[in-house]
Amino acid sequence: MKVVFLEDVPGVAQGGDVKDVKNGFARNYLIPQRLAAPATRDSLRRIDRLRNQAETTRLKTLTDMRNLAEELSGSRIDIEMRAGVSGRLYGSVTNSIVAEKLESLTDREIDRRVIQIPESIRETGVYAVQVKLHTDVETDVTLLVHPLGMDPDEFAASLEAEEAEPPDEDAEAEPAA
């Protein structure tokens, strides 16, 4: 089925494009969501206006995401989790948890799928997480995962003290008898 895209559909087409798509995709998704319209004579006449409108929307979204990236860049998010004595978490930090914290920090809706956690976070500590807000806009955020009931700043200071402390060389130098 030939359709005219009214808005950008990531990975498929941009607003104003005319493309052939599968009938089911057009009838069940694109047309009900008002992302595309059947390619009729009237809709083909509106292509230039649709392209301009889609380009304006695209630029506004890109500018908006760049501003959000600047706001988030270098920020630290404190996540309080239940943890054992050794620092092992009861559960793990997920991108949904990070998205909720970012939403409360920025007062904007952030999709959990834009947060890219390289590996599952199962211990307390400091982690770098990438947030991909747009195809052209990425930013890094620091996560501080700390145990319940502990002040995040105190926990960060204790982590820095552990890193600054030289390793105990006597324990390695003595051979076991």
Secondary structure, 3 states (H helix, E strand, C coil): CEEEECCCECCCECCCCEEECCHHHHHHHHCCCCCEEECCHHHHHCHHHHHHHHHHHHHHHHHHHHHHHHHHCCCEEEEEECECCCCEEEEEECHHHHHHHHHHHHCCCCCHHHEECCCCEEECEEEEEEEEEECCEEEEEEEEEEECCCCHHHHHHHHHHHHHCCCCHHHHHCCCC
